[in-house]
């Protein structure tokens, strides 16, 4: 697990640990599957409380979605699906969101 977190390749980890490269690759794949499973579970979560919308991450929960453009028509449906309607938005975020409209 330590090598995975440190972004050491499976082949290099296998060499360091003295195991077969296929075993290390299988282990890495299993870790990725567990991560993907948990990310999928969290993708259905609705954010509540004060929500900050921007491209920075400073802690807390994160939802990431690759989009083709940053137009309001693209972003607003994603935002409204993920955030409870009675949430507070940080003021600067409202200004940025309004600018996109």
Secondary structure in CASP SS format (residue, H / E / C, confidence):
PFRMAT SS
TARGET T0000
AUTHOR 0000-0000-0000
METHOD secondary structure of the structure
MODEL  1
X C 1.00
X H 1.00
X H 1.00
X H 1.00
X H 1.00
X C 1.00
X C 1.00
X C 1.00
X C 1.00
X H 1.00
X H 1.00
X H 1.00
X H 1.00
X H 1.00
X H 1.00
X H 1.00
X H 1.00
X C 1.00
X C 1.00
X C 1.00
X H 1.00
X H 1.00
X H 1.00
X H 1.00
X H 1.00
X H 1.00
X H 1.00
X H 1.00
X H 1.00
X H 1.00
X H 1.00
X H 1.00
X H 1.00
X H 1.00
X H 1.00
X H 1.00
X H 1.00
X H 1.00
X H 1.00
X H 1.00
X H 1.00
X H 1.00
X C 1.00
X C 1.00
X C 1.00
X C 1.00
X E 1.00
X C 1.00
X C 1.00
X E 1.00
X E 1.00
X C 1.00
X C 1.00
X C 1.00
X C 1.00
X C 1.00
X C 1.00
X C 1.00
X C 1.00
X C 1.00
X C 1.00
X C 1.00
X C 1.00
X C 1.00
X C 1.00
X C 1.00
X C 1.00
X C 1.00
X C 1.00
X C 1.00
X C 1.00
X H 1.00
X H 1.00
X H 1.00
X H 1.00
X H 1.00
X H 1.00
X H 1.00
X H 1.00
X H 1.00
X H 1.00
X H 1.00
X E 1.00
X C 1.00
X C 1.00
X C 1.00
X C 1.00
X E 1.00
X E 1.00
X C 1.00
X H 1.00
X H 1.00
X H 1.00
X H 1.00
X H 1.00
X H 1.00
X H 1.00
X H 1.00
X H 1.00
X H 1.00
X C 1.00
END
